[in-house]
Amino acid sequence: LYAERQKNHFLVHSVACLGTEVHLAACPLEFNYGNATESCPGGMPAVVSCVPGPLYAQSTAMKKKLKMAPTIRLKGGAKFGEGRVEVLKGSEWGTICDDRWNLLSASVVCRELGFGSAKEALTGARMGQ
């Protein structure tokens, strides 16, 4: 886990979605580049718990639609559809910090991953770093 943490050379310090965006990349994002061993200075990683909904399906049709490499993922969750939110920038995964993290931003993440909505947007929670 420590070696994985050292690979994160950037953080998404702040996310401010309206909740209507299709992808997290459409939301205003503040990047913070710096010490590779420091994770979310002064805060914690953003954590989400998604729920299945009308947009969620594990069918082959959905898998074909999502053929492109994912640019967002959930890590360290106890069950499918929850975890610390990470984004891909270039060839590196970075952590989203909980500054301004809320249910609207969490719902955008869940929809982008193929879920219906977010059940929770946790702040100050720790699911690894």
C-alpha positions in Angstrom: 0.0 0.0 0.0 2.8 2.4 0.8 4.5 1.9 -2.6 1.2 2.5 -4.3 0.8 5.8 -2.4 4.2 7.0 -3.5 3.2 6.7 -7.2 0.5 9.4 -6.8 2.3 12.5 -8.0 -0.8 14.6 -8.3 -4.0 15.1 -6.3 -7.4 16.5 -7.3 -7.6 18.9 -4.4 -11.1 20.2 -5.1 -14.1 19.0 -7.2 -17.2 21.2 -7.7 -19.8 19.4 -9.8 -23.3 20.7 -10.3 -24.6 17.1 -10.5 -25.7 17.3 -14.1 -22.4 16.5 -15.7 -22.0 13.2 -17.6 -18.3 12.8 -16.7 -16.2 14.1 -13.8 -13.8 15.7 -16.3 -16.7 18.2 -17.1 -16.6 19.4 -13.5 -14.3 22.2 -12.3 -11.2 20.4 -10.9 -8.3 21.9 -9.0 -5.1 19.9 -9.3 -2.3 19.9 -6.8 1.1 18.6 -7.9 3.8 18.0 -5.3 5.2 15.6 -2.8 4.5 12.1 -4.0 4.3 10.8 -0.4 1.8 13.4 0.8 -1.8 12.4 0.3 -4.5 15.1 0.6 -2.7 17.6 2.7 -5.0 18.9 5.4 -7.8 16.5 4.4 -8.7 13.0 3.5 -9.4 11.1 0.2 -12.9 11.5 -1.2 -15.0 8.3 -0.7 -18.2 7.3 -2.5 -20.8 4.6 -2.1 -22.8 4.0 -5.3 -26.1 2.2 -5.7 -27.3 0.3 -8.7 -29.9 2.2 -10.7 -31.6 2.3 -14.1 -28.2 3.2 -15.8 -26.4 0.3 -14.1 -26.0 -3.0 -16.0 -23.3 -5.7 -16.1 -24.6 -6.8 -19.5 -22.3 -7.3 -22.5 -23.9 -4.2 -24.2 -22.7 -2.0 -21.3 -19.3 -3.6 -21.4 -19.0 -2.9 -25.1 -20.0 0.7 -24.4 -17.3 1.1 -21.8 -14.6 -0.4 -24.0 -12.4 2.7 -23.6 -9.9 2.5 -20.8 -11.5 4.0 -17.6 -10.3 7.3 -16.4 -11.9 7.0 -13.0 -12.0 4.2 -10.5 -12.9 3.3 -6.9 -10.2 1.7 -4.7 -10.1 0.2 -1.3 -13.9 -0.3 -0.8 -15.3 -3.2 1.2 -17.8 -4.0 -1.6 -18.4 -3.4 -5.3 -19.4 0.2 -6.0 -17.7 1.9 -3.1 -14.2 3.2 -2.4 -11.7 6.0 -2.6 -12.1 8.0 -5.9 -9.1 8.1 -8.2 -8.7 9.7 -11.6 -6.2 8.9 -14.4 -4.2 11.7 -15.8 -1.7 10.8 -18.5 -0.4 7.4 -17.2 -0.8 8.0 -13.5 -3.6 7.6 -11.1 -4.2 10.3 -8.6 -6.5 10.7 -5.5 -9.4 13.0 -5.3 -9.4 14.8 -1.9 -12.5 15.6 0.1 -12.2 19.4 -0.1 -15.7 20.5 -1.4 -16.6 16.8 -2.0 -20.4 16.3 -1.8 -23.3 14.1 -3.0 -23.6 15.9 -6.4 -19.9 15.2 -7.3 -20.2 11.6 -6.0 -23.3 11.1 -8.1 -21.4 12.2 -11.2 -18.7 9.6 -10.4 -21.2 6.9 -9.9 -23.0 7.6 -13.2 -19.7 7.7 -15.0 -19.0 4.2 -13.7 -22.4 2.9 -14.8 -24.3 3.1 -11.5 -27.5 4.9 -11.0 -26.5 7.4 -8.3 -24.5 7.9 -5.1 -25.8 6.7 -1.8 -23.1 8.5 0.2 -20.3 11.0 -0.4 -18.0 10.5 2.6 -15.6 13.1 3.8 -13.0 12.6 6.5 -13.2 8.8 5.8 -10.1 6.7 5.3 -10.1 3.8 2.8 -6.3 3.6 2.3 -4.5 6.3 0.5 
